[in-house]
Amino acid sequence: MKISGFLIPLSTTCNALQGSPFYAGIEEMKDRVSDLSRYLLSNSDFTENIAVSPLNVFSALKVLQESTSGAARDELDAAFGTENGNLLENKITQYHGELFKLKMVNRIFYQKIDNENAKEPANSLQDFTEVFDFRNPLLNPLHINKYIEQRTKGKIEEAFPKPIDPDTFFLLISTLYYKASWASSFEYTTVCWKNSLMGASLPCEDRDGFVGTDFFNMFFDWKGERPFRVVELPLTLPKETKNKFEPLKKPFSVLQIWVPNNVLETEQDHREFLNLMEKEKKTIAQEMSDSRVRLVVPKFSISTELDLKEMFYQHNVTSILAPGHHLGPIYGDNDPITSLNEAKHVVQLDVDENGIEGAAVTAFSMMYRSFPTPFNIDRPFYFRLILKAADPSMPENDVEIFSGRVVNP
């Protein structure tokens, strides 16, 4: 049995907002996040577990667009619709974030330019920018990794196992942390797992899981015309954050699991099921109803790391990939020549009988790109190792410590 899951926030629709530009703007942003989800899942290895946070990627793209200028900024908005991306993010964190412990934070680390005319980043960015020396091996990548580890509550400890390129001028880090407990009670059990890799004729394998009996919101087509079932597992505040005598609060997020009737065995099976989910997911909630169910769910822990650079090519965001003056909002008139060097997405998601804890980080780095005059030392030469005093007028300046000739290195 193969499952697909989405973590989605629940909210009460405000009829007064429906049809307003504000409401339409949030709906559009939600669709953009959904598009990212489908892209990331469709462009992955279908034989491997994967967990992504399209909301985290969208948040990072929004800040990247705010940090860029010219063609790069226009292309990012056209491809991902990030111009007003803060509408959705603000709505979620303001009205729902404390109901199931959701925290999204953005941070820009940038290399200071040694220029007396250098200006501070744009006002809209100053609250989350930090000067950072990427050439300092004592801080790179230790300081960045520690920042990410703190923001993700230790879920992601080493997002950058190797030092970030010292020629980096801009590094955007977007983090997301989520934690919630099940609104229903579960206990440990085992799941007899039907894996497509085992073949249909082989017996299933026992996997760790959890079981509970309660009323769950479900969809099941008794006529058999739609080849899937859907169940929602409601979540609420993490248990350690609730008062012992506090009544259970209304759940504000659910783990929605889509289970195909047949085991998905091939890549084509997976793609067809993703297309089916895309077609049905906007309206399926209207067809779901509460049913008393003895629900058995496998535990799972997923670690994912994706290279997002190909995503820019696929969405025709190419200007930022070529050397140019892209970081106007950060550097103003002193904008160096840079291009996108690294784009990565890291996720850790854990699901067990207690609930869900997950973290994600999306990082975009811009590296200095210059066009230096070639200077190849490829023939016999002479050298002088000389003292350079802080004050060139001092008499000891330019004294020769070593000197010599190289005819055959």
Secondary structure, DSSP 8 states (H G I E B T S, - for coil): ---EEEEEE-----TTTTTSHHHHHHHHHHHHHHHHHHHHHHTS-TTS-----HHHHHHHHHHHHHH--HHHHHHHHHHH--TTTHHHHHHHHHHTGGGTTEEEEEEEEE-----TT-----TTTGGGEEE--TT-TTTTTHHHHHHHHHHTTTS---S-SS---TTEEEEEEEEEEEEEEESS--EEEEEEE--GGG-TTS--EEEEEEEEEEEEEEEE-TTS-S-EEEEEEEEES-GGGS-TT-------EEEEEEEESS---SHHHHHHHHHHHHHHTTTGGGG-EEEEEEEEEE-EEEEEEEE-HHHHHHTT--GGGSSB---HHHHGGG---EEEEEEEEEEEEEEETTEEEEEEEEEEEEEE----------S-EEEEEE---SSTTSTTTT-EEEEEEES--
